[in-house]
Amino acid sequence: MRALSPTDSAFLWMETRNQPMHVAGLNIHTPPPGAGPDYIHQLLHAWHQYPQAVAPFNLRPVLRMGLWYWEEDTEFELDYHLRHVALPQPGRIRELLAMVSRLHGNLMDRNRPLWETYVIEGLPGGRFATYNKIHHALVDGVTGAKMTAKGLSRTADEIKPPLWAQTFSHHPTARAKSAPPGLLQQLKNAARAGKEILPGVGSGLWDVVRASFAESAAALPFQAPPTPFNVEISGSRRFASQSYSLARFKRIGEASGATVNDVTLAICAGALREYLLAQHKLPKKPLVAMVPVSLHGETDQGGNQVSLLLANLATNIGDPLKRLQRIVASTTQAKERLTRMPRLQKWAHGVSSISPFGAGMVMGTAEKHPLFNLVISNVPGPRDTLYLNGARLDELYPVSIATHYLALNITISGYGDNLGFGYIACRRSVPALQRMLDYTNNAINDLEQALGLAVIPSKVTRKRSSKKTT
């Protein structure tokens, strides 16, 4: 057994029926040329030749003396985790997203490894989808994206074992078999960690204290206004998604001097502004987004390796170009500050700056005094075309987490020359989520027009929304 880190353990402690703590990926595939009607049957038959799972897919959580540990499931059953389903007629994308919405609202059994894979057939043209769900205590978004890419093939001829039978270096027990450091080295490591963590804790808490009087471009905790997203949520979910050409985002960035990440935030901000205007609930103060920052490039450790920054979304500004400039000023200052910190200090700063969120959830004050309004993640994805047993991966969409007082989550993932936007929300708290797709398209068009750019038709612009879920 190996103990979970405090960050990984938090996702287990926070989980309730109304806020499951798993993430997922929805992949849509086209079968290889000449594939017969039994292609899915053959795929599943091949996968059943791998009845045993390797870490992290064979690990289940156990609680010992108030601490969470990963323990190997000695009674692993593949049939429980691998599931074959078909869409109801007429088998449109609407039915697919409705199914994903229902599946994503279901808790996973903690007596088993915390993952599920669904093979979903019945899409037009013989296409099929896979929906892979895994608990956030096992992986963060960046790790999950890397595992998905590594689990697929770069050529149609290459056949790989299924995801649960492949070996991955970055998972909770990847380093468990290495020799433990000696006592002296452990003491040195602890002292070094303390030198980084304590300043991070201090700077994070100072951000909380100074938020009421600080004047800076960067967003700080508790500067966010109350919104319809900052409420208690139900256990039902609604998912909507859409892909856009990455070239459009790059052109906007080049014309405005902004990064693609900042352009993505500005497009989300424009969509959120239009959504709240339509609901007659746009606050006078700008919305604030929490943006996860990956630390995997600074460590070889597995599990969740993230810090965060807060971004002013400038939703109070009607001009799309001025809104983008305000967002750039906010994120630039936050990123410059994080860049100067070593890894553990970044982690400690992020955790400390949002530490009041848990108390706000328990006491109910997070509705009127939110630390931030929503989470917006941008996860790097594979650039090459990928294949699953010869079936080309056409579209890739992330499905993330909604929680109490954070009823909407937007996650963006790249694949090839496109960016896939995935919106997950509490069905009851965020009505008409599918309209965010239209508002996102409008936000892109508005920025292009403000910069005098000709519209480039996107290769993938089909809307993905679930309008009917339980």
WOZI-V985706 format. One record per backbone hydrogen bond with DSSP energy under -1.0 kcal/mol. NH is the residue of the N-H (numbers start at 1). CO is the residue of the C=O. If there is no record, write none. Layout:
[[NH & CO] [NH & CO]]
This chain:
[[2 & 70] [4 & 68] [9 & 5] [10 & 6] [13 & 9] [14 & 10] [23 & 134] [24 & 399] [25 & 132] [26 & 397] [27 & 130] [28 & 395] [29 & 128] [30 & 392] [35 & 32] [39 & 36] [42 & 38] [43 & 39] [44 & 40] [45 & 41] [46 & 42] [47 & 43] [48 & 44] [49 & 46] [50 & 47] [54 & 164] [57 & 54] [59 & 56] [60 & 71] [62 & 69] [64 & 67] [67 & 64] [69 & 62] [70 & 2] [71 & 60] [73 & 58] [82 & 78] [83 & 117] [85 & 119] [87 & 121] [91 & 88] [96 & 92] [97 & 93] [98 & 94] [99 & 95] [100 & 96] [101 & 97] [102 & 98] [103 & 99] [104 & 100] [106 & 103] [112 & 109] [115 & 113] [116 & 133] [117 & 81] [118 & 131] [119 & 83] [120 & 129] [121 & 85] [123 & 127] [126 & 123] [127 & 124] [128 & 29] [129 & 120] [130 & 27] [131 & 118] [132 & 25] [133 & 116] [134 & 23] [135 & 114] [136 & 21] [138 & 135] [139 & 135] [144 & 140] [145 & 141] [146 & 142] [147 & 143] [148 & 144] [149 & 145] [150 & 146] [151 & 147] [153 & 387] [165 & 162] [166 & 163] [171 & 169] [174 & 171] [176 & 173] [178 & 175] [186 & 182] [187 & 183] [188 & 184] [189 & 185] [190 & 186] [191 & 187] [192 & 188] [193 & 189] [194 & 190] [195 & 191] [196 & 192] [197 & 193] [198 & 194] [200 & 196] [201 & 197] [202 & 198] [203 & 199] [204 & 200] [205 & 201] [206 & 202] [207 & 203] [208 & 204] [209 & 205] [210 & 206] [213 & 210] [214 & 210] [223 & 220] [230 & 227] [231 & 229] [238 & 425] [240 & 423] [241 & 464] [242 & 421] [244 & 419] [246 & 417] [250 & 246] [251 & 247] [252 & 248] [253 & 249] [254 & 250] [255 & 251] [256 & 252] [257 & 253] [258 & 253] [263 & 259] [264 & 260] [265 & 261] [266 & 262] [267 & 263] [268 & 264] [269 & 265] [270 & 266] [271 & 267] [272 & 268] [273 & 269] [274 & 270] [275 & 271] [276 & 272] [277 & 273] [278 & 274] [279 & 275] [280 & 277] [281 & 276] [289 & 311] [290 & 374] [291 & 309] [293 & 307] [295 & 305] [298 & 295] [299 & 296] [307 & 293] [309 & 291] [311 & 289] [313 & 287] [317 & 314] [323 & 319] [324 & 320] [325 & 321] [326 & 322] [327 & 323] [328 & 324] [329 & 325] [330 & 326] [331 & 327] [332 & 328] [333 & 329] [334 & 330] [335 & 331] [336 & 332] [337 & 333] [338 & 334] [339 & 335] [341 & 338] [346 & 342] [347 & 343] [348 & 344] [349 & 345] [350 & 346] [351 & 347] [352 & 348] [353 & 349] [354 & 350] [355 & 352] [357 & 354] [360 & 356] [361 & 357] [362 & 358] [363 & 359] [364 & 360] [366 & 360] [369 & 365] [373 & 288] [376 & 290] [377 & 410] [379 & 412] [387 & 153] [388 & 391] [391 & 388] [392 & 30] [393 & 386] [394 & 28] [395 & 28] [397 & 26] [399 & 24] [403 & 406] [405 & 231] [406 & 403] [407 & 229] [409 & 424] [410 & 375] [411 & 422] [412 & 377] [413 & 420] [414 & 379] [415 & 418] [416 & 382] [418 & 415] [419 & 244] [420 & 413] [421 & 242] [422 & 411] [423 & 240] [424 & 409] [425 & 238] [426 & 407] [427 & 236] [430 & 426] [435 & 432] [436 & 433] [437 & 434] [439 & 435] [440 & 436] [441 & 437] [442 & 438] [443 & 439] [444 & 440] [445 & 441] [446 & 442] [447 & 443] [448 & 444] [449 & 445] [450 & 446] [451 & 447] [452 & 449] [453 & 448] [464 & 241] [466 & 239]]
